Amino acid sequence: MSFFALLSHPLGRVARARAAALPVLAWAVFAVFVAAVARTHTTPVFDALTKGLGAVSLPLVAFALFGLVCPEGTIAGAARPLLFVGAPHARARVAVLLGLVGTTALVGAALGAAVVLVAHGPADPPLGRDVAVSAGVSALGGAAYAVYYALGAALFGASGRGTFLVLDLVLGGLGAGAILTPRGHVRALFGGAHVVDLSARGSSIVLALMLVVFGALALARSSTRE
């Protein structure tokens, strides 16, 4: 079985979701609602991105998408149906993780662009630039959240995703612990407070490293839990 055929398993779960997709839709609508309200503010795009999308919707949309792709609660569990059709264990887990990361990045990018389109005001930078930057940051942040939750589930089972969500809320403030979770880095890239002494560029590098390191750790840990 080709790798692209394996990818159709996680992507198909998202495409076929109906009632289970309502949390994704709800948090997306929340982000757009905050953007609409922020149009009356002096810094509408900044407020919409930092207070609505980055602080609430992006982590919770990623959380909900993990549940759609991995209803079993873990990457290894979601990959199990592929084993029944002859897929190697490692390739099956990689396909599920890549499907999760790709879906979350695409949804994040679309949401980031939508928020800017709704909130953008005459005093903001050029619309095209704002849309591109917001979409890029949201895609990177969404992908980082995907592997972050995958690592939590790999370490602690089905409850690990929720545990890591709480850790993101607790540690993702302004202290040194914020380095280890996506929240503070996404906030910095949206123009908010930086994580300790890191620049915005530094936060983008950390998010990219999370993709690689957390993803690899999640896959490695998943293999030991089979």
mmCIF file of the C-alpha atoms, coordinates in Angstrom:
data_MODEL
# 
_entry.id   MODEL 
# 
loop_
_atom_site.group_PDB 
_atom_site.id 
_atom_site.type_symbol 
_atom_site.label_atom_id 
_atom_site.label_alt_id 
_atom_site.label_comp_id 
_atom_site.label_asym_id 
_atom_site.label_entity_id 
_atom_site.label_seq_id 
_atom_site.pdbx_PDB_ins_code 
_atom_site.Cartn_x 
_atom_site.Cartn_y 
_atom_site.Cartn_z 
_atom_site.occupancy 
_atom_site.B_iso_or_equiv 
_atom_site.pdbx_formal_charge 
_atom_site.auth_seq_id 
_atom_site.auth_comp_id 
_atom_site.auth_asym_id 
_atom_site.auth_atom_id 
_atom_site.pdbx_PDB_model_num 
ATOM 1   C CA . MET A 1 1   ? 0.000   0.000  0.000  1.00 0.00 ? 1   MET A CA 1 
ATOM 2   C CA . SER A 1 2   ? 1.383   3.412  -0.988 1.00 0.00 ? 2   SER A CA 1 
ATOM 3   C CA . PHE A 1 3   ? 2.026   6.093  1.600  1.00 0.00 ? 3   PHE A CA 1 
ATOM 4   C CA . PHE A 1 4   ? -0.561  8.368  -0.025 1.00 0.00 ? 4   PHE A CA 1 
ATOM 5   C CA . ALA A 1 5   ? -3.125  5.610  0.377  1.00 0.00 ? 5   ALA A CA 1 
ATOM 6   C CA . LEU A 1 6   ? -2.246  5.436  4.067  1.00 0.00 ? 6   LEU A CA 1 
ATOM 7   C CA . LEU A 1 7   ? -2.760  9.204  4.360  1.00 0.00 ? 7   LEU A CA 1 
ATOM 8   C CA . SER A 1 8   ? -6.325  8.797  3.143  1.00 0.00 ? 8   SER A CA 1 
ATOM 9   C CA . HIS A 1 9   ? -7.167  7.151  6.482  1.00 0.00 ? 9   HIS A CA 1 
ATOM 10  C CA . PRO A 1 10  ? -6.624  10.189 8.779  1.00 0.00 ? 10  PRO A CA 1 
ATOM 11  C CA . LEU A 1 11  ? -7.791  12.661 6.140  1.00 0.00 ? 11  LEU A CA 1 
ATOM 12  C CA . GLY A 1 12  ? -10.915 10.621 5.482  1.00 0.00 ? 12  GLY A CA 1 
ATOM 13  C CA . ARG A 1 13  ? -11.820 10.676 9.157  1.00 0.00 ? 13  ARG A CA 1 
ATOM 14  C CA . VAL A 1 14  ? -11.852 14.480 9.074  1.00 0.00 ? 14  VAL A CA 1 
ATOM 15  C CA . ALA A 1 15  ? -13.770 14.618 5.797  1.00 0.00 ? 15  ALA A CA 1 
ATOM 16  C CA . ARG A 1 16  ? -16.458 12.234 7.070  1.00 0.00 ? 16  ARG A CA 1 
ATOM 17  C CA . ALA A 1 17  ? -16.885 13.932 10.446 1.00 0.00 ? 17  ALA A CA 1 
ATOM 18  C CA . ARG A 1 18  ? -20.254 15.530 11.100 1.00 0.00 ? 18  ARG A CA 1 
ATOM 19  C CA . ALA A 1 19  ? -21.431 16.029 14.669 1.00 0.00 ? 19  ALA A CA 1 
ATOM 20  C CA . ALA A 1 20  ? -17.905 15.325 15.911 1.00 0.00 ? 20  ALA A CA 1 
ATOM 21  C CA . ALA A 1 21  ? -16.672 18.317 13.910 1.00 0.00 ? 21  ALA A CA 1 
ATOM 22  C CA . LEU A 1 22  ? -18.932 20.771 15.755 1.00 0.00 ? 22  LEU A CA 1 
ATOM 23  C CA . PRO A 1 23  ? -16.258 21.771 18.312 1.00 0.00 ? 23  PRO A CA 1 
ATOM 24  C CA . VAL A 1 24  ? -13.918 22.713 15.462 1.00 0.00 ? 24  VAL A CA 1 
ATOM 25  C CA . LEU A 1 25  ? -16.636 24.834 13.884 1.00 0.00 ? 25  LEU A CA 1 
ATOM 26  C CA . ALA A 1 26  ? -17.605 26.394 17.213 1.00 0.00 ? 26  ALA A CA 1 
ATOM 27  C CA . TRP A 1 27  ? -14.093 27.564 18.050 1.00 0.00 ? 27  TRP A CA 1 
ATOM 28  C CA . ALA A 1 28  ? -13.589 28.817 14.504 1.00 0.00 ? 28  ALA A CA 1 
ATOM 29  C CA . VAL A 1 29  ? -16.787 30.855 14.759 1.00 0.00 ? 29  VAL A CA 1 
ATOM 30  C CA . PHE A 1 30  ? -15.598 32.198 18.110 1.00 0.00 ? 30  PHE A CA 1 
ATOM 31  C CA . ALA A 1 31  ? -12.382 33.484 16.529 1.00 0.00 ? 31  ALA A CA 1 
ATOM 32  C CA . VAL A 1 32  ? -14.301 35.217 13.738 1.00 0.00 ? 32  VAL A CA 1 
ATOM 33  C CA . PHE A 1 33  ? -16.746 36.693 16.273 1.00 0.00 ? 33  PHE A CA 1 
ATOM 34  C CA . VAL A 1 34  ? -13.872 38.137 18.316 1.00 0.00 ? 34  VAL A CA 1 
ATOM 35  C CA . ALA A 1 35  ? -12.437 39.558 15.089 1.00 0.00 ? 35  ALA A CA 1 
ATOM 36  C CA . ALA A 1 36  ? -15.747 41.246 14.283 1.00 0.00 ? 36  ALA A CA 1 
ATOM 37  C CA . VAL A 1 37  ? -15.953 42.758 17.769 1.00 0.00 ? 37  VAL A CA 1 
ATOM 38  C CA . ALA A 1 38  ? -12.315 43.889 17.558 1.00 0.00 ? 38  ALA A CA 1 
ATOM 39  C CA . ARG A 1 39  ? -13.092 46.067 14.530 1.00 0.00 ? 39  ARG A CA 1 
ATOM 40  C CA . THR A 1 40  ? -14.169 48.769 17.006 1.00 0.00 ? 40  THR A CA 1 
ATOM 41  C CA . HIS A 1 41  ? -10.797 48.664 18.824 1.00 0.00 ? 41  HIS A CA 1 
ATOM 42  C CA . THR A 1 42  ? -7.806  50.872 18.135 1.00 0.00 ? 42  THR A CA 1 
ATOM 43  C CA . THR A 1 43  ? -5.701  47.793 17.263 1.00 0.00 ? 43  THR A CA 1 
ATOM 44  C CA . PRO A 1 44  ? -8.296  45.439 15.752 1.00 0.00 ? 44  PRO A CA 1 
ATOM 45  C CA . VAL A 1 45  ? -6.079  42.852 14.064 1.00 0.00 ? 45  VAL A CA 1 
ATOM 46  C CA . PHE A 1 46  ? -3.689  42.608 17.014 1.00 0.00 ? 46  PHE A CA 1 
ATOM 47  C CA . ASP A 1 47  ? -6.558  42.139 19.474 1.00 0.00 ? 47  ASP A CA 1 
ATOM 48  C CA . ALA A 1 48  ? -8.323  39.588 17.278 1.00 0.00 ? 48  ALA A CA 1 
ATOM 49  C CA . LEU A 1 49  ? -5.173  37.520 16.816 1.00 0.00 ? 49  LEU A CA 1 
ATOM 50  C CA . THR A 1 50  ? -3.834  37.632 20.373 1.00 0.00 ? 50  THR A CA 1 
ATOM 51  C CA . LYS A 1 51  ? -7.070  37.542 22.388 1.00 0.00 ? 51  LYS A CA 1 
ATOM 52  C CA . GLY A 1 52  ? -9.257  35.389 20.165 1.00 0.00 ? 52  GLY A CA 1 
ATOM 53  C CA . LEU A 1 53  ? -7.309  33.200 17.758 1.00 0.00 ? 53  LEU A CA 1 
ATOM 54  C CA . GLY A 1 54  ? -3.990  32.687 19.532 1.00 0.00 ? 54  GLY A CA 1 
ATOM 55  C CA . ALA A 1 55  ? -5.265  32.586 23.099 1.00 0.00 ? 55  ALA A CA 1 
ATOM 56  C CA . VAL A 1 56  ? -8.395  30.472 22.608 1.00 0.00 ? 56  VAL A CA 1 
ATOM 57  C CA . SER A 1 57  ? -9.388  29.221 19.179 1.00 0.00 ? 57  SER A CA 1 
ATOM 58  C CA . LEU A 1 58  ? -6.139  27.884 17.708 1.00 0.00 ? 58  LEU A CA 1 
ATOM 59  C CA . PRO A 1 59  ? -5.214  25.585 20.630 1.00 0.00 ? 59  PRO A CA 1 
ATOM 60  C CA . LEU A 1 60  ? -8.807  24.355 20.968 1.00 0.00 ? 60  LEU A CA 1 
ATOM 61  C CA . VAL A 1 61  ? -9.322  23.834 17.227 1.00 0.00 ? 61  VAL A CA 1 
ATOM 62  C CA . ALA A 1 62  ? -6.109  21.778 17.205 1.00 0.00 ? 62  ALA A CA 1 
ATOM 63  C CA . PHE A 1 63  ? -7.350  19.892 20.271 1.00 0.00 ? 63  PHE A CA 1 
ATOM 64  C CA . ALA A 1 64  ? -10.647 19.084 18.546 1.00 0.00 ? 64  ALA A CA 1 
ATOM 65  C CA . LEU A 1 65  ? -8.973  18.072 15.280 1.00 0.00 ? 65  LEU A CA 1 
ATOM 66  C CA . PHE A 1 66  ? -6.794  15.623 17.188 1.00 0.00 ? 66  PHE A CA 1 
ATOM 67  C CA . GLY A 1 67  ? -9.995  14.023 18.435 1.00 0.00 ? 67  GLY A CA 1 
ATOM 68  C CA . LEU A 1 68  ? -11.314 13.713 14.876 1.00 0.00 ? 68  LEU A CA 1 
ATOM 69  C CA . VAL A 1 69  ? -8.151  12.122 13.488 1.00 0.00 ? 69  VAL A CA 1 
ATOM 70  C CA . CYS A 1 70  ? -7.433  10.030 16.592 1.00 0.00 ? 70  CYS A CA 1 
ATOM 71  C CA . PRO A 1 71  ? -10.757 9.130  18.233 1.00 0.00 ? 71  PRO A CA 1 
ATOM 72  C CA . GLU A 1 72  ? -8.916  6.241  19.888 1.00 0.00 ? 72  GLU A CA 1 
ATOM 73  C CA . GLY A 1 73  ? -6.962  8.877  21.822 1.00 0.00 ? 73  GLY A CA 1 
ATOM 74  C CA . THR A 1 74  ? -3.447  8.188  20.544 1.00 0.00 ? 74  THR A CA 1 
ATOM 75  C CA . ILE A 1 75  ? -1.475  8.077  17.300 1.00 0.00 ? 75  ILE A CA 1 
ATOM 76  C CA . ALA A 1 76  ? -0.837  4.355  17.778 1.00 0.00 ? 76  ALA A CA 1 
ATOM 77  C CA . GLY A 1 77  ? -4.533  3.683  18.306 1.00 0.00 ? 77  GLY A CA 1 
ATOM 78  C CA . ALA A 1 78  ? -5.539  5.674  15.243 1.00 0.00 ? 78  ALA A CA 1 
ATOM 79  C CA . ALA A 1 79  ? -2.975  3.793  13.150 1.00 0.00 ? 79  ALA A CA 1 
ATOM 80  C CA . ARG A 1 80  ? -4.267  0.369  14.177 1.00 0.00 ? 80  ARG A CA 1 
ATOM 81  C CA . PRO A 1 81  ? -6.881  0.032  11.379 1.00 0.00 ? 81  PRO A CA 1 
ATOM 82  C CA . LEU A 1 82  ? -4.075  0.458  8.839  1.00 0.00 ? 82  LEU A CA 1 
ATOM 83  C CA . LEU A 1 83  ? -2.283  -2.556 10.285 1.00 0.00 ? 83  LEU A CA 1 
ATOM 84  C CA . PHE A 1 84  ? -5.247  -4.741 9.357  1.00 0.00 ? 84  PHE A CA 1 
ATOM 85  C CA . VAL A 1 85  ? -4.678  -3.948 5.667  1.00 0.00 ? 85  VAL A CA 1 
ATOM 86  C CA . GLY A 1 86  ? -0.994  -4.802 5.836  1.00 0.00 ? 86  GLY A CA 1 
ATOM 87  C CA . ALA A 1 87  ? 0.624   -1.433 6.529  1.00 0.00 ? 87  ALA A CA 1 
ATOM 88  C CA . PRO A 1 88  ? 3.901   -1.545 8.484  1.00 0.00 ? 88  PRO A CA 1 
ATOM 89  C CA . HIS A 1 89  ? 3.578   -0.189 12.010 1.00 0.00 ? 89  HIS A CA 1 
ATOM 90  C CA . ALA A 1 90  ? 5.996   2.709  11.545 1.00 0.00 ? 90  ALA A CA 1 
ATOM 91  C CA . ARG A 1 91  ? 4.527   3.877  8.229  1.00 0.00 ? 91  ARG A CA 1 
ATOM 92  C CA . ALA A 1 92  ? 1.013   3.721  9.630  1.00 0.00 ? 92  ALA A CA 1 
ATOM 93  C CA . ARG A 1 93  ? 1.920   5.919  12.606 1.00 0.00 ? 93  ARG A CA 1 
ATOM 94  C CA . VAL A 1 94  ? 3.782   8.408  10.416 1.00 0.00 ? 94  VAL A CA 1 
ATOM 95  C CA . ALA A 1 95  ? 0.802   8.625  8.045  1.00 0.00 ? 95  ALA A CA 1 
ATOM 96  C CA . VAL A 1 96  ? -1.587  9.371  10.913 1.00 0.00 ? 96  VAL A CA 1 
ATOM 97  C CA . LEU A 1 97  ? 0.715   12.008 12.403 1.00 0.00 ? 97  LEU A CA 1 
ATOM 98  C CA . LEU A 1 98  ? 1.329   13.701 9.048  1.00 0.00 ? 98  LEU A CA 1 
ATOM 99  C CA . GLY A 1 99  ? -2.386  13.678 8.299  1.00 0.00 ? 99  GLY A CA 1 
ATOM 100 C CA . LEU A 1 100 ? -3.049  15.293 11.676 1.00 0.00 ? 100 LEU A CA 1 
ATOM 101 C CA . VAL A 1 101 ? -0.319  17.919 11.259 1.00 0.00 ? 101 VAL A CA 1 
ATOM 102 C CA . GLY A 1 102 ? -1.317  18.763 7.696  1.00 0.00 ? 102 GLY A CA 1 
ATOM 103 C CA . THR A 1 103 ? -5.003  19.085 8.531  1.00 0.00 ? 103 THR A CA 1 
ATOM 104 C CA . THR A 1 104 ? -4.345  21.260 11.579 1.00 0.00 ? 104 THR A CA 1 
ATOM 105 C CA . ALA A 1 105 ? -1.954  23.495 9.651  1.00 0.00 ? 105 ALA A CA 1 
ATOM 106 C CA . LEU A 1 106 ? -4.439  23.991 6.800  1.00 0.00 ? 106 LEU A CA 1 
ATOM 107 C CA . VAL A 1 107 ? -7.343  24.747 9.118  1.00 0.00 ? 107 VAL A CA 1 
ATOM 108 C CA . GLY A 1 108 ? -5.128  27.076 11.139 1.00 0.00 ? 108 GLY A CA 1 
ATOM 109 C CA . ALA A 1 109 ? -4.018  28.951 8.022  1.00 0.00 ? 109 ALA A CA 1 
ATOM 110 C CA . ALA A 1 110 ? -7.593  29.370 6.815  1.00 0.00 ? 110 ALA A CA 1 
ATOM 111 C CA . LEU A 1 111 ? -8.689  30.596 10.228 1.00 0.00 ? 111 LEU A CA 1 
ATOM 112 C CA . GLY A 1 112 ? -5.781  33.025 10.504 1.00 0.00 ? 112 GLY A CA 1 
ATOM 113 C CA . ALA A 1 113 ? -6.602  34.507 7.120  1.00 0.00 ? 113 ALA A CA 1 
ATOM 114 C CA . ALA A 1 114 ? -10.314 34.763 7.947  1.00 0.00 ? 114 ALA A CA 1 
ATOM 115 C CA . VAL A 1 115 ? -9.656  36.586 11.218 1.00 0.00 ? 115 VAL A CA 1 
ATOM 116 C CA . VAL A 1 116 ? -7.528  39.225 9.494  1.00 0.00 ? 116 VAL A CA 1 
ATOM 117 C CA . LEU A 1 117 ? -10.047 39.664 6.672  1.00 0.00 ? 117 LEU A CA 1 
ATOM 118 C CA . VAL A 1 118 ? -12.783 40.346 9.228  1.00 0.00 ? 118 VAL A CA 1 
ATOM 119 C CA . ALA A 1 119 ? -10.795 42.508 11.651 1.00 0.00 ? 119 ALA A CA 1 
ATOM 120 C CA . HIS A 1 120 ? -8.604  44.490 9.256  1.00 0.00 ? 120 HIS A CA 1 
ATOM 121 C CA . GLY A 1 121 ? -8.937  48.250 9.570  1.00 0.00 ? 121 GLY A CA 1 
ATOM 122 C CA . PRO A 1 122 ? -7.607  51.272 7.664  1.00 0.00 ? 122 PRO A CA 1 
ATOM 123 C CA . ALA A 1 123 ? -4.769  51.839 10.158 1.00 0.00 ? 123 ALA A CA 1 
ATOM 124 C CA . ASP A 1 124 ? -3.443  48.278 9.819  1.00 0.00 ? 124 ASP A CA 1 
ATOM 125 C CA . PRO A 1 125 ? -0.619  47.207 7.480  1.00 0.00 ? 125 PRO A CA 1 
ATOM 126 C CA . PRO A 1 126 ? -1.555  46.267 3.885  1.00 0.00 ? 126 PRO A CA 1 
ATOM 127 C CA . LEU A 1 127 ? -4.263  43.602 3.870  1.00 0.00 ? 127 LEU A CA 1 
ATOM 128 C CA . GLY A 1 128 ? -2.407  41.121 1.677  1.00 0.00 ? 128 GLY A CA 1 
ATOM 129 C CA . ARG A 1 129 ? 0.658   41.198 3.908  1.00 0.00 ? 129 ARG A CA 1 
ATOM 130 C CA . ASP A 1 130 ? -1.419  40.854 7.069  1.00 0.00 ? 130 ASP A CA 1 
ATOM 131 C CA . VAL A 1 131 ? -3.349  37.888 5.661  1.00 0.00 ? 131 VAL A CA 1 
ATOM 132 C CA . ALA A 1 132 ? -0.185  36.101 4.539  1.00 0.00 ? 132 ALA A CA 1 
ATOM 133 C CA . VAL A 1 133 ? 1.611   36.599 7.863  1.00 0.00 ? 133 VAL A CA 1 
ATOM 134 C CA . SER A 1 134 ? -1.394  35.575 9.953  1.00 0.00 ? 134 SER A CA 1 
ATOM 135 C CA . ALA A 1 135 ? -2.046  32.497 7.822  1.00 0.00 ? 135 ALA A CA 1 
ATOM 136 C CA . GLY A 1 136 ? 1.599   31.450 8.044  1.00 0.00 ? 136 GLY A CA 1 
ATOM 137 C CA . VAL A 1 137 ? 1.816   31.915 11.810 1.00 0.00 ? 137 VAL A CA 1 
ATOM 138 C CA . SER A 1 138 ? -1.488  30.111 12.343 1.00 0.00 ? 138 SER A CA 1 
ATOM 139 C CA . ALA A 1 139 ? -0.378  27.202 10.157 1.00 0.00 ? 139 ALA A CA 1 
ATOM 140 C CA . LEU A 1 140 ? 2.909   26.857 12.045 1.00 0.00 ? 140 LEU A CA 1 
ATOM 141 C CA . GLY A 1 141 ? 1.192   27.235 15.409 1.00 0.00 ? 141 GLY A CA 1 
ATOM 142 C CA . GLY A 1 142 ? -1.526  24.742 14.519 1.00 0.00 ? 142 GLY A CA 1 
ATOM 143 C CA . ALA A 1 143 ? 1.030   22.185 13.362 1.00 0.00 ? 143 ALA A CA 1 
ATOM 144 C CA . ALA A 1 144 ? 3.024   22.684 16.572 1.00 0.00 ? 144 ALA A CA 1 
ATOM 145 C CA . TYR A 1 145 ? -0.095  22.125 18.657 1.00 0.00 ? 145 TYR A CA 1 
ATOM 146 C CA . ALA A 1 146 ? -0.807  18.925 16.705 1.00 0.00 ? 146 ALA A CA 1 
ATOM 147 C CA . VAL A 1 147 ? 2.530   17.329 17.596 1.00 0.00 ? 147 VAL A CA 1 
ATOM 148 C CA . TYR A 1 148 ? 2.347   18.776 21.121 1.00 0.00 ? 148 TYR A CA 1 
ATOM 149 C CA . TYR A 1 149 ? -0.950  16.982 21.772 1.00 0.00 ? 149 TYR A CA 1 
ATOM 150 C CA . ALA A 1 150 ? 0.346   13.865 20.019 1.00 0.00 ? 150 ALA A CA 1 
ATOM 151 C CA . LEU A 1 151 ? 3.290   13.785 22.415 1.00 0.00 ? 151 LEU A CA 1 
ATOM 152 C CA . GLY A 1 152 ? 0.985   14.194 25.406 1.00 0.00 ? 152 GLY A CA 1 
ATOM 153 C CA . ALA A 1 153 ? -1.149  11.283 24.221 1.00 0.00 ? 153 ALA A CA 1 
ATOM 154 C CA . ALA A 1 154 ? 1.921   9.144  23.530 1.00 0.00 ? 154 ALA A CA 1 
ATOM 155 C CA . LEU A 1 155 ? 3.277   9.769  27.024 1.00 0.00 ? 155 LEU A CA 1 
ATOM 156 C CA . PHE A 1 156 ? 0.083   9.518  29.077 1.00 0.00 ? 156 PHE A CA 1 
ATOM 157 C CA . GLY A 1 157 ? -2.443  7.724  26.901 1.00 0.00 ? 157 GLY A CA 1 
ATOM 158 C CA . ALA A 1 158 ? -5.811  9.116  25.863 1.00 0.00 ? 158 ALA A CA 1 
ATOM 159 C CA . SER A 1 159 ? -5.860  11.566 28.785 1.00 0.00 ? 159 SER A CA 1 
ATOM 160 C CA . GLY A 1 160 ? -2.504  13.037 27.809 1.00 0.00 ? 160 GLY A CA 1 
ATOM 161 C CA . ARG A 1 161 ? -3.970  15.392 25.240 1.00 0.00 ? 161 ARG A CA 1 
ATOM 162 C CA . GLY A 1 162 ? -6.071  17.070 27.928 1.00 0.00 ? 162 GLY A CA 1 
ATOM 163 C CA . THR A 1 163 ? -3.137  17.121 30.337 1.00 0.00 ? 163 THR A CA 1 
ATOM 164 C CA . PHE A 1 164 ? -0.994  18.929 27.798 1.00 0.00 ? 164 PHE A CA 1 
ATOM 165 C CA . LEU A 1 165 ? -3.813  21.394 27.063 1.00 0.00 ? 165 LEU A CA 1 
ATOM 166 C CA . VAL A 1 166 ? -3.829  22.338 30.758 1.00 0.00 ? 166 VAL A CA 1 
ATOM 167 C CA . LEU A 1 167 ? -0.028  22.595 30.766 1.00 0.00 ? 167 LEU A CA 1 
ATOM 168 C CA . ASP A 1 168 ? -0.209  24.942 27.793 1.00 0.00 ? 168 ASP A CA 1 
ATOM 169 C CA . LEU A 1 169 ? -2.651  27.162 29.684 1.00 0.00 ? 169 LEU A CA 1 
ATOM 170 C CA . VAL A 1 170 ? -0.568  27.116 32.872 1.00 0.00 ? 170 VAL A CA 1 
ATOM 171 C CA . LEU A 1 171 ? 2.947   27.320 31.439 1.00 0.00 ? 171 LEU A CA 1 
ATOM 172 C CA . GLY A 1 172 ? 2.188   29.364 28.345 1.00 0.00 ? 172 GLY A CA 1 
ATOM 173 C CA . GLY A 1 173 ? 2.334   32.708 30.125 1.00 0.00 ? 173 GLY A CA 1 
ATOM 174 C CA . LEU A 1 174 ? 5.441   34.837 30.403 1.00 0.00 ? 174 LEU A CA 1 
ATOM 175 C CA . GLY A 1 175 ? 7.709   32.611 32.504 1.00 0.00 ? 175 GLY A CA 1 
ATOM 176 C CA . ALA A 1 176 ? 10.512  30.291 31.430 1.00 0.00 ? 176 ALA A CA 1 
ATOM 177 C CA . GLY A 1 177 ? 8.050   27.390 31.215 1.00 0.00 ? 177 GLY A CA 1 
ATOM 178 C CA . ALA A 1 178 ? 6.436   29.056 28.211 1.00 0.00 ? 178 ALA A CA 1 
ATOM 179 C CA . ILE A 1 179 ? 9.405   27.934 26.106 1.00 0.00 ? 179 ILE A CA 1 
ATOM 180 C CA . LEU A 1 180 ? 8.099   24.360 26.236 1.00 0.00 ? 180 LEU A CA 1 
ATOM 181 C CA . THR A 1 181 ? 4.554   24.962 24.949 1.00 0.00 ? 181 THR A CA 1 
ATOM 182 C CA . PRO A 1 182 ? 3.247   26.585 21.745 1.00 0.00 ? 182 PRO A CA 1 
ATOM 183 C CA . ARG A 1 183 ? 1.060   29.293 23.344 1.00 0.00 ? 183 ARG A CA 1 
ATOM 184 C CA . GLY A 1 184 ? 3.692   31.918 24.149 1.00 0.00 ? 184 GLY A CA 1 
ATOM 185 C CA . HIS A 1 185 ? 5.489   31.500 20.834 1.00 0.00 ? 185 HIS A CA 1 
ATOM 186 C CA . VAL A 1 186 ? 2.277   31.922 18.844 1.00 0.00 ? 186 VAL A CA 1 
ATOM 187 C CA . ARG A 1 187 ? 1.469   35.017 20.898 1.00 0.00 ? 187 ARG A CA 1 
ATOM 188 C CA . ALA A 1 188 ? 4.911   36.480 20.161 1.00 0.00 ? 188 ALA A CA 1 
ATOM 189 C CA . LEU A 1 189 ? 4.544   35.863 16.421 1.00 0.00 ? 189 LEU A CA 1 
ATOM 190 C CA . PHE A 1 190 ? 1.174   37.629 16.477 1.00 0.00 ? 190 PHE A CA 1 
ATOM 191 C CA . GLY A 1 191 ? 2.912   40.681 17.930 1.00 0.00 ? 191 GLY A CA 1 
ATOM 192 C CA . GLY A 1 192 ? 2.316   40.049 21.623 1.00 0.00 ? 192 GLY A CA 1 
ATOM 193 C CA . ALA A 1 193 ? 4.696   39.649 24.551 1.00 0.00 ? 193 ALA A CA 1 
ATOM 194 C CA . HIS A 1 194 ? 7.808   37.613 23.835 1.00 0.00 ? 194 HIS A CA 1 
ATOM 195 C CA . VAL A 1 195 ? 8.757   34.383 25.584 1.00 0.00 ? 195 VAL A CA 1 
ATOM 196 C CA . VAL A 1 196 ? 11.561  35.272 28.034 1.00 0.00 ? 196 VAL A CA 1 
ATOM 197 C CA . ASP A 1 197 ? 14.375  36.792 25.939 1.00 0.00 ? 197 ASP A CA 1 
ATOM 198 C CA . LEU A 1 198 ? 13.453  35.184 22.619 1.00 0.00 ? 198 LEU A CA 1 
ATOM 199 C CA . SER A 1 199 ? 12.758  37.352 19.592 1.00 0.00 ? 199 SER A CA 1 
ATOM 200 C CA . ALA A 1 200 ? 9.804   36.625 17.337 1.00 0.00 ? 200 ALA A CA 1 
ATOM 201 C CA . ARG A 1 201 ? 12.231  34.909 14.972 1.00 0.00 ? 201 ARG A CA 1 
ATOM 202 C CA . GLY A 1 202 ? 13.451  32.800 17.869 1.00 0.00 ? 202 GLY A CA 1 
ATOM 203 C CA . SER A 1 203 ? 9.883   31.765 18.658 1.00 0.00 ? 203 SER A CA 1 
ATOM 204 C CA . SER A 1 204 ? 9.326   30.719 15.050 1.00 0.00 ? 204 SER A CA 1 
ATOM 205 C CA . ILE A 1 205 ? 12.449  28.553 15.249 1.00 0.00 ? 205 ILE A CA 1 
ATOM 206 C CA . VAL A 1 206 ? 11.249  26.986 18.507 1.00 0.00 ? 206 VAL A CA 1 
ATOM 207 C CA . LEU A 1 207 ? 7.876   26.138 16.940 1.00 0.00 ? 207 LEU A CA 1 
ATOM 208 C CA . ALA A 1 208 ? 9.656   24.544 13.978 1.00 0.00 ? 208 ALA A CA 1 
ATOM 209 C CA . LEU A 1 209 ? 11.838  22.551 16.381 1.00 0.00 ? 209 LEU A CA 1 
ATOM 210 C CA . MET A 1 210 ? 8.716   21.426 18.243 1.00 0.00 ? 210 MET A CA 1 
ATOM 211 C CA . LEU A 1 211 ? 7.396   20.018 14.982 1.00 0.00 ? 211 LEU A CA 1 
ATOM 212 C CA . VAL A 1 212 ? 10.488  17.880 14.535 1.00 0.00 ? 212 VAL A CA 1 
ATOM 213 C CA . VAL A 1 213 ? 11.355  16.974 18.134 1.00 0.00 ? 213 VAL A CA 1 
ATOM 214 C CA . PHE A 1 214 ? 7.857   16.505 19.567 1.00 0.00 ? 214 PHE A CA 1 
ATOM 215 C CA . GLY A 1 215 ? 6.783   14.654 16.440 1.00 0.00 ? 215 GLY A CA 1 
ATOM 216 C CA . ALA A 1 216 ? 9.756   12.293 16.619 1.00 0.00 ? 216 ALA A CA 1 
ATOM 217 C CA . LEU A 1 217 ? 9.257   11.711 20.348 1.00 0.00 ? 217 LEU A CA 1 
ATOM 218 C CA . ALA A 1 218 ? 5.554   11.027 19.850 1.00 0.00 ? 218 ALA A CA 1 
ATOM 219 C CA . LEU A 1 219 ? 6.306   8.445  17.161 1.00 0.00 ? 219 LEU A CA 1 
ATOM 220 C CA . ALA A 1 220 ? 9.083   6.842  19.202 1.00 0.00 ? 220 ALA A CA 1 
ATOM 221 C CA . ARG A 1 221 ? 6.951   6.631  22.336 1.00 0.00 ? 221 ARG A CA 1 
ATOM 222 C CA . SER A 1 222 ? 4.000   5.292  20.335 1.00 0.00 ? 222 SER A CA 1 
ATOM 223 C CA . SER A 1 223 ? 6.135   2.406  19.123 1.00 0.00 ? 223 SER A CA 1 
ATOM 224 C CA . THR A 1 224 ? 6.924   1.382  22.714 1.00 0.00 ? 224 THR A CA 1 
ATOM 225 C CA . ARG A 1 225 ? 3.245   1.381  23.741 1.00 0.00 ? 225 ARG A CA 1 
ATOM 226 C CA . GLU A 1 226 ? 2.124   -1.149 21.104 1.00 0.00 ? 226 GLU A CA 1 
# 
